[in-house]
């Protein structure tokens, strides 16, 4: 960490290092592959077909990303035992880890831990699915929470999808005001924009190949975080990661 980075934030402040998961520490989205693994190809395809109309409405801007995700979770997880999902998440993590995780991202997480920073994942993916990954990384986890009733998932999200401004709100609910930290953040889609804007040290697609990096688009308020990467435009498909 350079001296100018160390000078950022309140004097003597503790460093809070926040990593997005899907597309940042991983090579691609993890939730859809998890569902395919957990339910098997045939059942996964059958349930996915139910989402054809909502997906078309999303493309036509008839439903929001959060509404589409809520329908995805309802379609796949309503009435499913939470312990079954937890077991499948552990199995998926063991199987997917070698190909899913970006080596440079793993090194960065380890370096932040060794520096003494508080380190956490902050992801739109369900925390239940990401828990084995966070435990293996040895860091904290903030993710989208799923409602559990009598040991089964209701198919509903508790609170809000953990993306955009909700990432900042969830972090503050756990750690208090972010202004008391030197905040370091890593993200890769516009769902990370508010998180990166709040950070003194923001990293945009830091672990991606150079040709896939692009300047982060400014927010509706005209603010733009000082990210430390550049080059190539961002596609709608890539924005789905961490949705």
N, C-alpha and C positions, 0 to 999 in steps of 0.2 A: 504494500500500500504506500503510495507516494506521500511526501510531506504535505502537499496541498490538500490531498484527500483527508489526511489526519486532522487538518485544521478546520474542516467543515463541521458544522453543527455546534452545539453548546460546548464550551470548554470543559474538558474532562468527561464528556458524555459517553455513555456506553454505546457500542456499535450494535445496531440491530440489522442483521443481514437477512433479506427476504428473497426467496427464490420461487418464482412460478414453476410449475411442474411440467405440464404437457407442452411439448414443443421447445421448452427452455432446457430443462434437464433431460428430456427425452427426445428421441428422433421424430416422434409423431404422437398423436393423441393416444391416450391409454384407455379411456372409458369404453369406447365402442369395441376395441379388441378384447377388453375384459368381458363384456357382455357376450361376445361371440364365443369366447373360451368357456364361460360359465354355463351357458345354455346349450352349447353345441350348435353346429352349423345349421341343421334343419330347423330347430326351434327358434334360433336367432333370426333366420330368414323369414319364418312365418310371422313372428312378432314385428319384424321390421316392416313388413308389407302393410301393417296397420298404420304406419306412419307416413305412407305415401302422400295422402291428401294434406296432412299438416305440413309436410316438407314442401309440397308445391305452394301452399299458402305462404310459407316462410320466404320462399324464393320470390313470390309476388308481393312480399312485404305485408301480407295479411295477418301474420302473427310475428311476434318478436322472437329473438333468439332464446330468451328466458322462457317464454311460453312453449316453444318447441322442445326445450330441454325438459320442462315439467311433464310434457306428454311422453317423452322418451322414458323418463323414470317411471311414470305411471304404467306405461305399457309393459315394461320389463320387470318391475320390482314390486308391484302391488301384491300383497299377501305372501311374499317370500320371507322365509325365516331369516332373521338377521344373522344367526350363527352360520347358516349355510353360505350366505354371501361372504362372511368373514373368512370362512374356510377356503372358498373359491378365490378370494383376494390373495390369501397367502400362497396358494398354489400358483396363481397367475403371476405373482411377483417373482417366485422362484424360477418359473419357466421363461418369463419375458425379460428379466433383468439384463442378461448379456447383450441382447440385440436392441433393447429399448433405450437403455441409458447412454447418454453422451459421456465418454470418458473425461473430456475437458470439464464438463459440468460437475462430475463426481470429485475431481481434483479441487475445483473451486469451493465446493461445499466443505471438503476436508480442510482446506486452507482457512476458511472462515472460522470453523470450529477451533482449529489450533491457535488462531489469533486471539481467542477469548471472547469473540462476539457472541451475542445471542443469535441463533440461526433457526429459521423456520421456513417450511413450505407454506405458500399461500395460493390455493388452487381452487378453480371452479369445479373440479372433479369431486365426487363424493369422498369425504374423509374416510368413510368405512372401507373404500377400495384402496385408498392411498396409505392407510395406516402401516401395512407391512413395509412399504418403501421408506416411509419416514423413520420407522424403527431401525431399518438397516442402515440408513444414512446417519442415524444417531442425532436427529434434530426434531424440533417441534412441528406440529401440523395444524394448519387452519385450512379447512375445506368446506364444501357445501355439505350441510347436515341433512340427514334423512330422518323423517319421523318414524318412530318405532312404537307400536302398540301391542302389548302382550307378546313381545318377542318376535313380532312380524313387522315388516315394513309396510307402511300404509300407502306407499306410492307417492307421498307428498314430501316436498322440501320444507324443512324447518327454517323460517326466516326467508332470506333471499339467496339467490344464486351468488356464489362468492366470486364475482368478477366486477370490473370497473370500480365505481366508487365504493361498492360493498367490500372490496379487498381492504381498502383503507379503514372503513368502519369496523370490520372484524379485527384488524390488527390493533386498533385503538381500544376495542373492547377487552382485548387480552393484555396488551402492554401499556395502556394509557396513552396520553398524548404523544404523538410521534415526534413532536418538536423537542422532546427531551433527549432524543437519540441522534447519533450520527447514523442516518438511514442509508443503507446500501441495498439496491434492488436489482433483480434480473427478471426480464420478461421478454415476450416475443410476439404478442398480438395486441390489438387495440383494447382488449379486455384488461391489459396491464397498464394502460396509459395513466390512470389516476395514481396508481402505486408508484410508477416511475416519476411522475410529476412531484410526488411528495418526497422523493429521495434526494439527498445531497449528491449521491454517487449512483447514477442510474446506468444500467447496462442493457442495451437493446440487442437481442439476438446475438449475444456475446459468444455463444458456443457454436453458432451456425457457420457453415462454409461462407466465405466472403461474398460469393455471388448471391446468397440468399439474404444478405443484410440490407436494410433500407433505413433511411431516416424515419423516425417516428413522427406520424402526422400530428399536427397541432390539435389541441382540443377545441371545443366550441367556444371556450373562453379566450382562445388565442394563446394560451400558455403552452409551452413545449419544454419537457425536461431535457437537461443536458446529457443526452445519451452518448455513449462512447463507441459507436459503430457507424457504418455508412454503407450505401450502394444498393440497387435493385428494388423494384416496386413490390408491394405487398398484395397478395391475391386474396379474394374472398374465401377461397378454400382454406388457406393458411389461417385465416382469422377464426376458423371453426375450432382450432386447437384451444383447449382450456375453456371452451364454452360451457 
